[in-house]
């Protein structure tokens, strides 16, 4: 019997317009769900999902978000005293 391989896929959207995708191995589906909820709370995470490798393959399907669905990325704000 083959052991399942569970991964968490995190898509980041940075303020400068760059995007990145990271794939993190997980020990179980339950652990992946918990970690995904934590990752989703990060404002720079535009998407997060858990997936299981099938036959040693991980197929990713990306879809573009329209303007209404897109998450707003926070801008860095530095407050300075005007003295």
N, C-alpha and C positions, 0 to 999 in steps of 0.2 A: 504494500500500500504506500503510495506516494504521499509525503507530507505536503500540506497546502502552504503556499507562499503568499502571505498577505503583505501588501504595501500601502503606504499612505502617499498620495500624490498632492503636493502643495504647489499652487501657482501664485507667485508673487508679482505685484505690480508696484513698481517704485515711482516716486515723485518725478524722476527725470524721464519717465516714459519707458524705461527698460522693463522687461519681463523676464522671469526665470521660472523654471519648473524643477522641483526636486522630488525624488522618489526615495522614501525611507522604508526599510523593511520593518515589519511589525510581528510580534510573537503570536497575536491572535486577533480575531475580528473585534472582540470586545475592547481590547487595548487600543486598536486602531480607531474605533469610534470615539473613545474618550480623548485620545490625542488629537483627533480631528476637530472636536469641539473646542479644545484649547487653542489650536492653530487658527480656527475660524474667527476667534475673538481679536486676532491681530489685525489692525487696520490696513496693513500692507499685504495681507493675504487676500487675493481676489477669488480664489476657489480652493477647495480642499475636498478630497474624496478618498475612500478606501477601495481597493480592488484586489482581486485574487489572480495570480498568474495562472494561465491555462496552457498546459503543454509547454511550459517554460517561456511563454510569450506574454508580453504586456502590451496591449494595444490601447493607444490613447486617441480619443476623439475630442478635438477642440472645436468649440463653436464661439463665434464672436458674439459679444453682448451688445445689445443696442444701448443707446444712451440712458434709457430709463432703468436698465438693470445694472449698469456699471457702478461699482463701488467708488465712492469718492476717496481719493488718497489724501491723507492729511499733509498740509504744508508745514514745514519747520517755521516756528515763530520764535524770535528772540526778542524778549522785552528788555528795553534799556531805560534806565532812569534818565529823564531829561534835566534832572538836577535842579 
